[in-house]
Amino acid sequence: MLLSDPKTAAFITSKFVPVWETIRPAPRVTIDFGDGRTMTRTLKGSTCMYVVLPDGRVVDALPGVYTPEDFKMLASQSLEFLNGRLSPDLSVSVSDQEILAWHRGQVRDVAQNEQMRVSTSKAVMESPLLKALGVPPAVDAPAANYGTVFDRYAGRLEDLSSRPMSGRRVKVEAGGQNVVAIDSQVNVRYVRMAVHLMFAGGDKAPRPAECRTAMFKKILHIDPDDPNLGLTAETIPGTP
């Protein structure tokens, strides 16, 4: 849905040099509604898009699925950070510490907004970020503490693609698009912060291979090295 969108494709090719690497095929499941209609979708999807500098360092990452609008919004944040830091010949003038500091700034901004929202709301909503950071949030903690916060926060994330469709109020006739929209909002609201925390706890800008474990196992809760992707342990709702 995302990469087949003409506007998204034009945006990517105008701003990036796209490269695709397939780690393994995603499993697919077909739902039979019993009246002749079926719907096929991927289960435990394992996509991660990286914003990578010409020298191979990762500036940002977008694990999971996104609508074209959400993808452009998040990718534009990375481009805004890089604005003025790359020369016309694509030589790099951004340091590892600048990259990590940008992510730490994103954590601080969101944590402060979350604290304000929670403290001013009549019906206080649980904030996974604030619970991971502690209250009051330790937004100026050293990098080592960000690593601990990342582990706490990532442990609270859930791959919603494994939830049954019936629990998510999805219209059958537009099921695929609605599922993507729901997952995209979850990724913008929650998964995005896990990425910032992962970078904030590092001591250098990683390469894609160095991000693999954090992105798939810790954030998406998918083990790409498991031949069954953890599905043998899944209990399908309604089964005896």
TORKOL-4160 file (C-alpha; in steps of 0.2 Angstrom, whole numbers, padded with zeros to 4 digits, m for minus):
240
<pt num="1" X="0000" Y="0000" Z="0000"/>
<pt num="2" X="0014" Y="0012" Z="0005"/>
<pt num="3" X="0027" Y="0009" Z="m0009"/>
<pt num="4" X="0014" Y="0007" Z="m0022"/>
<pt num="5" X="0006" Y="0024" Z="m0019"/>
<pt num="6" X="0012" Y="0036" Z="m0033"/>
<pt num="7" X="0015" Y="0051" Z="m0022"/>
<pt num="8" X="0025" Y="0041" Z="m0009"/>
<pt num="9" X="0036" Y="0034" Z="m0023"/>
<pt num="10" X="0039" Y="0051" Z="m0030"/>
<pt num="11" X="0043" Y="0058" Z="m0013"/>
<pt num="12" X="0055" Y="0043" Z="m0009"/>
<pt num="13" X="0064" Y="0044" Z="m0026"/>
<pt num="14" X="0066" Y="0063" Z="m0025"/>
<pt num="15" X="0073" Y="0063" Z="m0007"/>
<pt num="16" X="0082" Y="0047" Z="m0005"/>
<pt num="17" X="0091" Y="0033" Z="m0015"/>
<pt num="18" X="0079" Y="0018" Z="m0011"/>
<pt num="19" X="0087" Y="0001" Z="m0008"/>
<pt num="20" X="0077" Y="m0014" Z="m0003"/>
<pt num="21" X="0083" Y="m0029" Z="0006"/>
<pt num="22" X="0073" Y="m0044" Z="0009"/>
<pt num="23" X="0077" Y="m0054" Z="0026"/>
<pt num="24" X="0063" Y="m0067" Z="0024"/>
<pt num="25" X="0045" Y="m0068" Z="0017"/>
<pt num="26" X="0031" Y="m0063" Z="0029"/>
<pt num="27" X="0018" Y="m0076" Z="0032"/>
<pt num="28" X="0001" Y="m0073" Z="0025"/>
<pt num="29" X="m0016" Y="m0078" Z="0032"/>
<pt num="30" X="m0033" Y="m0080" Z="0023"/>
<pt num="31" X="m0049" Y="m0076" Z="0032"/>
<pt num="32" X="m0065" Y="m0085" Z="0025"/>
<pt num="33" X="m0080" Y="m0075" Z="0030"/>
<pt num="34" X="m0091" Y="m0090" Z="0025"/>
<pt num="35" X="m0102" Y="m0081" Z="0012"/>
<pt num="36" X="m0090" Y="m0082" Z="m0002"/>
<pt num="37" X="m0079" Y="m0067" Z="0003"/>
<pt num="38" X="m0061" Y="m0069" Z="0009"/>
<pt num="39" X="m0048" Y="m0058" Z="0014"/>
<pt num="40" X="m0029" Y="m0061" Z="0014"/>
<pt num="41" X="m0016" Y="m0051" Z="0024"/>
<pt num="42" X="0001" Y="m0053" Z="0031"/>
<pt num="43" X="0003" Y="m0059" Z="0049"/>
<pt num="44" X="0018" Y="m0053" Z="0060"/>
<pt num="45" X="0024" Y="m0041" Z="0046"/>
<pt num="46" X="0042" Y="m0038" Z="0047"/>
<pt num="47" X="0046" Y="m0021" Z="0038"/>
<pt num="48" X="0058" Y="m0008" Z="0044"/>
<pt num="49" X="0063" Y="0007" Z="0034"/>
<pt num="50" X="0080" Y="0016" Z="0038"/>
<pt num="51" X="0086" Y="0033" Z="0034"/>
<pt num="52" X="0104" Y="0030" Z="0030"/>
<pt num="53" X="0118" Y="0042" Z="0027"/>
<pt num="54" X="0130" Y="0039" Z="0012"/>
<pt num="55" X="0143" Y="0032" Z="0023"/>
<pt num="56" X="0131" Y="0018" Z="0030"/>
<pt num="57" X="0126" Y="0026" Z="0047"/>
<pt num="58" X="0108" Y="0025" Z="0052"/>
<pt num="59" X="0100" Y="0042" Z="0056"/>
<pt num="60" X="0082" Y="0036" Z="0059"/>
<pt num="61" X="0071" Y="0021" Z="0057"/>
<pt num="62" X="0053" Y="0017" Z="0054"/>
<pt num="63" X="0048" Y="m0001" Z="0059"/>
<pt num="64" X="0031" Y="m0007" Z="0055"/>
<pt num="65" X="0018" Y="m0001" Z="0042"/>
<pt num="66" X="0013" Y="0016" Z="0039"/>
<pt num="67" X="0000" Y="0026" Z="0028"/>
<pt num="68" X="0007" Y="0037" Z="0015"/>
<pt num="69" X="0003" Y="0052" Z="0025"/>
<pt num="70" X="0011" Y="0046" Z="0041"/>
<pt num="71" X="0026" Y="0040" Z="0032"/>
<pt num="72" X="0029" Y="0057" Z="0024"/>
<pt num="73" X="0027" Y="0066" Z="0040"/>
<pt num="74" X="0040" Y="0055" Z="0050"/>
<pt num="75" X="0052" Y="0054" Z="0035"/>
<pt num="76" X="0051" Y="0073" Z="0034"/>
<pt num="77" X="0057" Y="0075" Z="0052"/>
<pt num="78" X="0073" Y="0066" Z="0048"/>
<pt num="79" X="0075" Y="0076" Z="0032"/>
<pt num="80" X="0073" Y="0092" Z="0043"/>
<pt num="81" X="0086" Y="0086" Z="0055"/>
<pt num="82" X="0098" Y="0083" Z="0040"/>
<pt num="83" X="0094" Y="0099" Z="0032"/>
<pt num="84" X="0111" Y="0109" Z="0029"/>
<pt num="85" X="0121" Y="0094" Z="0036"/>
<pt num="86" X="0124" Y="0086" Z="0019"/>
<pt num="87" X="0133" Y="0095" Z="0005"/>
<pt num="88" X="0127" Y="0094" Z="m0013"/>
<pt num="89" X="0139" Y="0080" Z="m0017"/>
<pt num="90" X="0132" Y="0070" Z="m0002"/>
<pt num="91" X="0147" Y="0071" Z="0008"/>
<pt num="92" X="0143" Y="0069" Z="0027"/>
<pt num="93" X="0145" Y="0083" Z="0039"/>
<pt num="94" X="0135" Y="0076" Z="0053"/>
<pt num="95" X="0143" Y="0067" Z="0068"/>
<pt num="96" X="0137" Y="0052" Z="0078"/>
<pt num="97" X="0134" Y="0063" Z="0093"/>
<pt num="98" X="0123" Y="0075" Z="0083"/>
<pt num="99" X="0112" Y="0061" Z="0078"/>
<pt num="100" X="0110" Y="0054" Z="0096"/>
<pt num="101" X="0107" Y="0071" Z="0103"/>
<pt num="102" X="0093" Y="0074" Z="0091"/>
<pt num="103" X="0084" Y="0058" Z="0096"/>
<pt num="104" X="0087" Y="0062" Z="0115"/>
<pt num="105" X="0079" Y="0079" Z="0111"/>
<pt num="106" X="0064" Y="0070" Z="0103"/>
<pt num="107" X="0062" Y="0060" Z="0119"/>
<pt num="108" X="0063" Y="0075" Z="0130"/>
<pt num="109" X="0050" Y="0085" Z="0120"/>
<pt num="110" X="0038" Y="0070" Z="0120"/>
<pt num="111" X="0040" Y="0066" Z="0138"/>
<pt num="112" X="0037" Y="0084" Z="0143"/>
<pt num="113" X="0021" Y="0085" Z="0133"/>
<pt num="114" X="0016" Y="0068" Z="0140"/>
<pt num="115" X="0019" Y="0074" Z="0158"/>
<pt num="116" X="0009" Y="0090" Z="0154"/>
<pt num="117" X="m0006" Y="0080" Z="0146"/>
<pt num="118" X="m0007" Y="0068" Z="0161"/>
<pt num="119" X="m0006" Y="0081" Z="0174"/>
<pt num="120" X="m0019" Y="0092" Z="0166"/>
<pt num="121" X="m0031" Y="0078" Z="0161"/>
<pt num="122" X="m0046" Y="0075" Z="0172"/>
<pt num="123" X="m0046" Y="0057" Z="0167"/>
<pt num="124" X="m0027" Y="0052" Z="0169"/>
<pt num="125" X="m0022" Y="0040" Z="0155"/>
<pt num="126" X="m0008" Y="0028" Z="0157"/>
<pt num="127" X="0007" Y="0034" Z="0148"/>
<pt num="128" X="0020" Y="0020" Z="0144"/>
<pt num="129" X="0033" Y="0032" Z="0141"/>
<pt num="130" X="0031" Y="0041" Z="0158"/>
<pt num="131" X="0030" Y="0024" Z="0166"/>
<pt num="132" X="0047" Y="0019" Z="0158"/>
<pt num="133" X="0055" Y="0035" Z="0162"/>
<pt num="134" X="0049" Y="0036" Z="0179"/>
<pt num="135" X="0038" Y="0051" Z="0186"/>
<pt num="136" X="0045" Y="0064" Z="0186"/>
<pt num="137" X="0053" Y="0058" Z="0170"/>
<pt num="138" X="0072" Y="0058" Z="0170"/>
<pt num="139" X="0073" Y="0066" Z="0153"/>
<pt num="140" X="0091" Y="0072" Z="0156"/>
<pt num="141" X="0097" Y="0055" Z="0161"/>
<pt num="142" X="0114" Y="0049" Z="0154"/>
<pt num="143" X="0114" Y="0038" Z="0139"/>
<pt num="144" X="0116" Y="0022" Z="0150"/>
<pt num="145" X="0099" Y="0026" Z="0158"/>
<pt num="146" X="0091" Y="0028" Z="0141"/>
<pt num="147" X="0096" Y="0010" Z="0137"/>
<pt num="148" X="0087" Y="0004" Z="0153"/>
<pt num="149" X="0072" Y="0015" Z="0148"/>
<pt num="150" X="0071" Y="0008" Z="0131"/>
<pt num="151" X="0071" Y="m0010" Z="0137"/>
<pt num="152" X="0056" Y="m0005" Z="0149"/>
<pt num="153" X="0047" Y="0004" Z="0136"/>
<pt num="154" X="0050" Y="m0009" Z="0122"/>
<pt num="155" X="0043" Y="m0022" Z="0134"/>
<pt num="156" X="0027" Y="m0014" Z="0135"/>
<pt num="157" X="0024" Y="m0013" Z="0116"/>
<pt num="158" X="0014" Y="m0026" Z="0107"/>
<pt num="159" X="0013" Y="m0031" Z="0089"/>
<pt num="160" X="m0005" Y="m0027" Z="0086"/>
<pt num="161" X="m0005" Y="m0036" Z="0069"/>
<pt num="162" X="m0007" Y="m0053" Z="0079"/>
<pt num="163" X="m0024" Y="m0047" Z="0087"/>
<pt num="164" X="m0040" Y="m0054" Z="0080"/>
<pt num="165" X="m0049" Y="m0043" Z="0067"/>
<pt num="166" X="m0065" Y="m0044" Z="0077"/>
<pt num="167" X="m0058" Y="m0034" Z="0091"/>
<pt num="168" X="m0052" Y="m0020" Z="0081"/>
<pt num="169" X="m0069" Y="m0013" Z="0073"/>
<pt num="170" X="m0063" Y="m0015" Z="0055"/>
<pt num="171" X="m0075" Y="m0013" Z="0041"/>
<pt num="172" X="m0074" Y="m0029" Z="0030"/>
<pt num="173" X="m0076" Y="m0020" Z="0014"/>
<pt num="174" X="m0061" Y="m0009" Z="0017"/>
<pt num="175" X="m0052" Y="m0021" Z="0029"/>
<pt num="176" X="m0035" Y="m0020" Z="0023"/>
<pt num="177" X="m0034" Y="m0001" Z="0022"/>
<pt num="178" X="m0042" Y="0001" Z="0039"/>
<pt num="179" X="m0030" Y="m0011" Z="0047"/>
<pt num="180" X="m0015" Y="m0002" Z="0040"/>
<pt num="181" X="m0022" Y="0015" Z="0046"/>
<pt num="182" X="m0024" Y="0008" Z="0064"/>
<pt num="183" X="m0007" Y="0000" Z="0064"/>
<pt num="184" X="0001" Y="0016" Z="0057"/>
<pt num="185" X="m0007" Y="0027" Z="0071"/>
<pt num="186" X="0000" Y="0014" Z="0084"/>
<pt num="187" X="0017" Y="0015" Z="0076"/>
<pt num="188" X="0017" Y="0035" Z="0076"/>
<pt num="189" X="0010" Y="0036" Z="0094"/>
<pt num="190" X="0020" Y="0022" Z="0102"/>
<pt num="191" X="0033" Y="0013" Z="0091"/>
<pt num="192" X="0041" Y="0030" Z="0085"/>
<pt num="193" X="0046" Y="0034" Z="0103"/>
<pt num="194" X="0054" Y="0016" Z="0105"/>
<pt num="195" X="0065" Y="0021" Z="0090"/>
<pt num="196" X="0070" Y="0037" Z="0098"/>
<pt num="197" X="0074" Y="0028" Z="0115"/>
<pt num="198" X="0085" Y="0015" Z="0106"/>
<pt num="199" X="0096" Y="0028" Z="0097"/>
<pt num="200" X="0096" Y="0039" Z="0113"/>
<pt num="201" X="0104" Y="0025" Z="0123"/>
<pt num="202" X="0118" Y="0022" Z="0110"/>
<pt num="203" X="0136" Y="0028" Z="0110"/>
<pt num="204" X="0137" Y="0029" Z="0091"/>
<pt num="205" X="0125" Y="0030" Z="0075"/>
<pt num="206" X="0123" Y="0011" Z="0071"/>
<pt num="207" X="0123" Y="0003" Z="0054"/>
<pt num="208" X="0107" Y="m0006" Z="0048"/>
<pt num="209" X="0114" Y="m0024" Z="0053"/>
<pt num="210" X="0117" Y="m0017" Z="0071"/>
<pt num="211" X="0099" Y="m0011" Z="0072"/>
<pt num="212" X="0091" Y="m0028" Z="0067"/>
<pt num="213" X="0089" Y="m0035" Z="0084"/>
<pt num="214" X="0082" Y="m0020" Z="0092"/>
<pt num="215" X="0070" Y="m0016" Z="0078"/>
<pt num="216" X="0063" Y="m0033" Z="0076"/>
<pt num="217" X="0065" Y="m0043" Z="0092"/>
<pt num="218" X="0063" Y="m0029" Z="0104"/>
<pt num="219" X="0052" Y="m0016" Z="0095"/>
<pt num="220" X="0041" Y="m0027" Z="0084"/>
<pt num="221" X="0042" Y="m0042" Z="0094"/>
<pt num="222" X="0047" Y="m0053" Z="0079"/>
<pt num="223" X="0062" Y="m0065" Z="0079"/>
<pt num="224" X="0067" Y="m0065" Z="0061"/>
<pt num="225" X="0078" Y="m0080" Z="0065"/>
<pt num="226" X="0063" Y="m0090" Z="0071"/>
<pt num="227" X="0057" Y="m0101" Z="0056"/>
<pt num="228" X="0039" Y="m0100" Z="0063"/>
<pt num="229" X="0040" Y="m0081" Z="0069"/>
<pt num="230" X="0033" Y="m0087" Z="0085"/>
<pt num="231" X="0016" Y="m0092" Z="0077"/>
<pt num="232" X="0017" Y="m0109" Z="0084"/>
<pt num="233" X="0014" Y="m0102" Z="0102"/>
<pt num="234" X="m0001" Y="m0091" Z="0096"/>
<pt num="235" X="m0018" Y="m0096" Z="0102"/>
<pt num="236" X="m0031" Y="m0092" Z="0088"/>
<pt num="237" X="m0047" Y="m0085" Z="0096"/>
<pt num="238" X="m0062" Y="m0096" Z="0094"/>
<pt num="239" X="m0051" Y="m0112" Z="0093"/>
<pt num="240" X="m0056" Y="m0127" Z="0104"/>
